[in-house]
Amino acid sequence: MNYTDLKDKSEAELLEMIKEKKLELFTLKAKQRTMQLTNTSELRVAKKDIARIQTALTAARAK
């Protein structure tokens, strides 16, 4: 996911995306705790996606 993909989305779409990503991060953390997560880099990717969405959301609110 790139920031350029996110900057054209509305605030409601961004809020929905951030909700989904936070849920995904929660499930990934739970899988890691129970030793079911094989690819731990997914955690880093999910965190970075959340940060990108939050950046786009801040920019959308500033308009």
C-alpha atoms as an extended CHARMM CRD file, in Angstrom:
* protein
*
        63  EXT
         1         1  MET       CA              0.0000000000        0.0000000000        0.0000000000  PROA      1               0.0000000000
         2         2  ASN       CA              1.3860000000        3.3860000000       -1.0160000000  PROA      2               0.0000000000
         3         3  TYR       CA              0.4870000000        6.8330000000        0.2500000000  PROA      3               0.0000000000
         4         4  THR       CA             -0.4250000000        7.8580000000       -3.3080000000  PROA      4               0.0000000000
         5         5  ASP       CA             -3.1920000000        5.2410000000       -3.2570000000  PROA      5               0.0000000000
         6         6  LEU       CA             -4.5770000000        6.6860000000       -0.0390000000  PROA      6               0.0000000000
         7         7  LYS       CA             -4.4860000000       10.4260000000       -0.6340000000  PROA      7               0.0000000000
         8         8  ASP       CA             -7.4780000000       10.3350000000       -3.0120000000  PROA      8               0.0000000000
         9         9  LYS       CA             -9.7610000000        8.4970000000       -0.5860000000  PROA      9               0.0000000000
        10        10  SER       CA            -12.3940000000       10.1750000000        1.5730000000  PROA      10              0.0000000000
        11        11  GLU       CA            -12.1860000000       10.4780000000        5.3370000000  PROA      11              0.0000000000
        12        12  ALA       CA            -14.8570000000        7.8110000000        5.8550000000  PROA      12              0.0000000000
        13        13  GLU       CA            -12.9890000000        5.3330000000        3.6410000000  PROA      13              0.0000000000
        14        14  LEU       CA             -9.7570000000        5.9890000000        5.5140000000  PROA      14              0.0000000000
        15        15  LEU       CA            -11.4450000000        5.4650000000        8.8730000000  PROA      15              0.0000000000
        16        16  GLU       CA            -12.8530000000        2.1460000000        7.6670000000  PROA      16              0.0000000000
        17        17  MET       CA             -9.4280000000        1.0780000000        6.3730000000  PROA      17              0.0000000000
        18        18  ILE       CA             -7.7180000000        1.9630000000        9.6430000000  PROA      18              0.0000000000
        19        19  LYS       CA            -10.3220000000       -0.0190000000       11.5550000000  PROA      19              0.0000000000
        20        20  GLU       CA             -9.6450000000       -3.0790000000        9.3840000000  PROA      20              0.0000000000
        21        21  LYS       CA             -5.8700000000       -2.7350000000        9.6940000000  PROA      21              0.0000000000
        22        22  LYS       CA             -6.0090000000       -2.4070000000       13.4870000000  PROA      22              0.0000000000
        23        23  LEU       CA             -8.1070000000       -5.5620000000       13.6540000000  PROA      23              0.0000000000
        24        24  GLU       CA             -5.5890000000       -7.3150000000       11.3930000000  PROA      24              0.0000000000
        25        25  LEU       CA             -2.7330000000       -6.1650000000       13.6370000000  PROA      25              0.0000000000
        26        26  PHE       CA             -4.5900000000       -7.4590000000       16.6940000000  PROA      26              0.0000000000
        27        27  THR       CA             -5.0440000000      -10.8950000000       15.1300000000  PROA      27              0.0000000000
        28        28  LEU       CA             -1.4060000000      -10.9900000000       14.0100000000  PROA      28              0.0000000000
        29        29  LYS       CA             -0.2430000000      -10.1920000000       17.5460000000  PROA      29              0.0000000000
        30        30  ALA       CA             -2.5020000000      -12.9060000000       18.9380000000  PROA      30              0.0000000000
        31        31  LYS       CA             -1.1000000000      -15.4130000000       16.4480000000  PROA      31              0.0000000000
        32        32  GLN       CA              2.4330000000      -14.4120000000       17.4140000000  PROA      32              0.0000000000
        33        33  ARG       CA              1.7200000000      -14.9560000000       21.1060000000  PROA      33              0.0000000000
        34        34  THR       CA              0.3290000000      -18.4190000000       20.4170000000  PROA      34              0.0000000000
        35        35  MET       CA              3.2820000000      -19.2850000000       18.1430000000  PROA      35              0.0000000000
        36        36  GLN       CA              1.0880000000      -19.5830000000       15.0300000000  PROA      36              0.0000000000
        37        37  LEU       CA              2.6420000000      -16.6860000000       13.1050000000  PROA      37              0.0000000000
        38        38  THR       CA              5.3530000000      -17.8910000000       10.7440000000  PROA      38              0.0000000000
        39        39  ASN       CA              6.1060000000      -14.6210000000        8.9290000000  PROA      39              0.0000000000
        40        40  THR       CA              6.7750000000      -12.0040000000       11.6030000000  PROA      40              0.0000000000
        41        41  SER       CA              7.4310000000       -9.2820000000        9.0380000000  PROA      41              0.0000000000
        42        42  GLU       CA              3.6490000000       -9.0650000000        8.5800000000  PROA      42              0.0000000000
        43        43  LEU       CA              3.5190000000       -7.1960000000       11.8990000000  PROA      43              0.0000000000
        44        44  ARG       CA              5.8750000000       -4.5080000000       10.6190000000  PROA      44              0.0000000000
        45        45  VAL       CA              3.9500000000       -4.1730000000        7.3530000000  PROA      45              0.0000000000
        46        46  ALA       CA              0.6300000000       -3.8010000000        9.1890000000  PROA      46              0.0000000000
        47        47  LYS       CA              2.0660000000       -1.1290000000       11.4930000000  PROA      47              0.0000000000
        48        48  LYS       CA              3.4660000000        0.8250000000        8.5560000000  PROA      48              0.0000000000
        49        49  ASP       CA              0.1430000000        0.5950000000        6.7130000000  PROA      49              0.0000000000
        50        50  ILE       CA             -1.6410000000        2.0010000000        9.7700000000  PROA      50              0.0000000000
        51        51  ALA       CA              0.8600000000        4.8730000000        9.9140000000  PROA      51              0.0000000000
        52        52  ARG       CA              0.3300000000        5.6300000000        6.2050000000  PROA      52              0.0000000000
        53        53  ILE       CA             -3.4380000000        5.6410000000        6.6300000000  PROA      53              0.0000000000
        54        54  GLN       CA             -3.1750000000        7.9410000000        9.6520000000  PROA      54              0.0000000000
        55        55  THR       CA             -0.9660000000       10.3110000000        7.6660000000  PROA      55              0.0000000000
        56        56  ALA       CA             -3.5150000000       10.4010000000        4.8200000000  PROA      56              0.0000000000
        57        57  LEU       CA             -6.3100000000       10.9180000000        7.3570000000  PROA      57              0.0000000000
        58        58  THR       CA             -4.4960000000       13.8810000000        8.9120000000  PROA      58              0.0000000000
        59        59  ALA       CA             -3.9520000000       15.3720000000        5.4590000000  PROA      59              0.0000000000
        60        60  ALA       CA             -7.6230000000       14.8530000000        4.5550000000  PROA      60              0.0000000000
        61        61  ARG       CA             -8.7600000000       16.5910000000        7.7460000000  PROA      61              0.0000000000
        62        62  ALA       CA             -6.4290000000       19.5430000000        7.1010000000  PROA      62              0.0000000000
        63        63  LYS       CA             -8.0670000000       20.3050000000        3.7530000000  PROA      63              0.0000000000
